[in-house]
Structure formats: structure tokens, C-alpha cells
Amino acid sequence: MLILAASNGKNLELARQVARATEALAPSGPASSELIDAELIDLVELGLPLFTPVQQSIGAGERLGVLAVALRHHRRLWVCAPEYNGSLPPTLVNAIAWLSTSTDDFRSLFQGIPVALASHSGGGGQKLLSAMRLQFSHLGAVVIGRELHSTPQKAANPESITAMLAELHRLEPPPLG
């Protein structure tokens, strides 16, 4: 499973919590090893340049390749992102813009891939979760129904993380290729 953190603050901490929860799962079934084999990518640290038409002609460099390879390898995705002005954070929008314009197999990176959505947000977070659901559904992903939301006043529920991991595991991703 690939875990994307779209901030290097509380959502990165949340992503690390999800990664630790995957380690606690016992293997059972053919897809379990892929689920437990979690890779975390911090989109802030990845440092993709801002997507613009001028920058597109220069390219994003090898860092974009790291993200694309991880998406091809891992057939399940968990996204932890903060709410920015009621919507998606720039790091996530930027990564999707680069992937959509710079990879030959952009649609296959997301088509049919089970996705879990999570946010640590000081505000409501529901607008972000709705925007991410719309974005990943548009990309062809299968977004699970349950979402994870934490705030400074309410920590992420470990039982919710476990239930969401079980749901991701239950869904069969499309084969590679």
C-alpha cells in the first residue's frame, strides 16, 4: 500500500500512524503482503516543482518518477491531507497535475485502485474529504466509504484505521499491466 502525506505536519504524523498500523496486521491471503508492505511518501519532502506550462517544458525531474513508480507498484492507496481553504492542498493538486501531464499511463495509475482518505484538520475537514473523494473518483479510483478525520481536539481512532485497512484489503485491485 502507498501512503501519501500531503503535508509535513499533522497529516504526516497521521500517515505514520497508518503505516505503523499496517505493520501490526497479520498476513492472511494472497494480497495481504502487498497491503502490509506500506511505503510512505511525503509530498512536501518529495519537492515537486510547481506545475506550470513553462515548468512542464522543463519537466519535474526524477522525483516525479519516484512517485509514479510507487503508484505503479502499490495497488492500494491511502491519502492523508490537510484542508486548504475548503479544498485540496497545493502539494496534492500539484502531484496530480504532474502525473496527469507527464506519465504515459496516467489513467492506469489510478484506475480501479482502492483508496482510503484521511485528514487531520483544524477545521471541519469535510469539504476536503468530499473534494478528495470527487478527485480520486474522477481519476477512476475506488474510494472506500469510510473516512478518517482527526482534529487537535480529537485524535484519530485506531479502530477506524484498522477497519479502513481491512476494507482496503477486502477490495481487489486491478492487476498490474
N, C-alpha and C positions, 0 to 999 in steps of 0.2 A: 504494500500500500504506500502511496506517495502522500505525504502530509505537507501542505503548503501553508506557510505562515506569511501573511501579507502585512505584517508589522514586526518590528523587533522589540516590542514591549510586551504587554499583557497577552496579546494573541500568540506571540512566540512562546511564552510560558504555557499557554493553553495547548499549543501544538506539542510541546514537550510532554505535557501531561498525557495527551493522547498516545504519543509514542511509547511512553512507559506502560500505558495500559495494554498496548499490543504485545509487549514483552511478557505480560502476565497471562496471556492466553495460552492454553494447551493445544497443541496440534490435534486436529481431528478432521480428516477428509483431505482430498487432493488439493484444494485451493487454500488450505489453512496456512501452509508455509509461505505463500505469497502475501497473505494478509499480515502474518506476523513479521515478515521481512519488511519493516517500515523504514522508509527514508524520509527525512525531514529536510525541506528546502526553505530557507528564509529568503523570501523575495527581496527584502531590503538588502541583505548581505550579498545576494546574487548580483545586485547592482546593474541591472539592465539599463542602458541609456534611454532617455526619454524618446518614445516613438514620435517621430515627425517625418514628413515626406523627405526632408533633407537628410535626416539621420538614417532613414530607410535606405537611401542610396549608398551610405557608408556601411551600414549593417550594424548588428548588435554584438558581433564577436562570438567567441566560443562559449560565453556564459549562456547564451540562448540555447546553444547545442546541449549544454548540461541539462537544462530544463526539458527540452524536447526528448532527449534520450530517457530521462527519468519517467516522463509521461508515457513513452512507448513501453518501457519495461514494466512499470507498475500498472496493473489493470484495475485498480481501485484508487479513489482519491478522497482525501479529507482536506477541507479548506477552512482555515482559521483566519478571520479578517475583522478589522475594526470598521465601524460605521463612520464614513466621512460625509458630512453634510447630507445625511439621509440616504446615502448610496454606497457604491463600491469604493474602496480605497484606490488611490492612483497606482500603487505598485501592482495590484491585481489587474486593473484595466490595462496598464502598460504591458504586462507579460502576455495577456491575451492578444493585444494588438500586434505584438511582435510575432507570436506564434501563428496568428492568422495570416500574416503577410509574408512570412519568411520560411515557412516549412511546407514542403511539397504534400505532406499527408496530414494537413491541419485537422480535417474533419475526423480522421481515424484516431487522432489523439484523444478525442472526447466521445466519439460515437458509441453509445451503449455502456459507457463506463459508469459503474456505480459511484456516486458522490455523496459525501456527508458534509453538511455545512455547520460551522460553529463561529461564534463571536464572543469576545469579551468587549463590552461596550459600556461607556459611562452613561449613555442614553438608553433609549428603548431597544435599539438593535433590530427591531422587527422590519424596519424599512430596508436595512442592509440584507437581512436574511431573505426577504422577498426579492430584492434585486439580484442576489446571487442565485436564487432558485430560478428566476427568469433567465439569467445569463447562461447558466450551465444547461438548462433545459434547451435553450436556443442552440447551444453547441452540440446537442444530441446526447448529452449525458442523462443517466437515470438518477435523479436526485431522490434520496430517501426521504420519507415523510417527516421523520423526527429531526429536530434541530437542537443544537446545544447553544445556550446563551448564558453567559455569566456577566456579573457586574461587580463593581467594588464592594457592594453590599451582599452579593450572593455568589458564592464560589460555584464552579462547575460541579455538577453532581457526578461522581464517579460511576454510579449505577447507570446514568444516562449514557455516559461514554461507552460502557460495556455493552449496553443494549444497542447502541448505534453501530459499534464494531460487529456485533452479531448480525445485524441487518445487512451491513456491507458484505459480510461473509456469506450470508444466505443468497445474495444476488449473484448470479453467474455473469462475469464479464465476458465480452466478446473475445474470441481467440485472437492471438497476435497475427499480424499479417494483413 
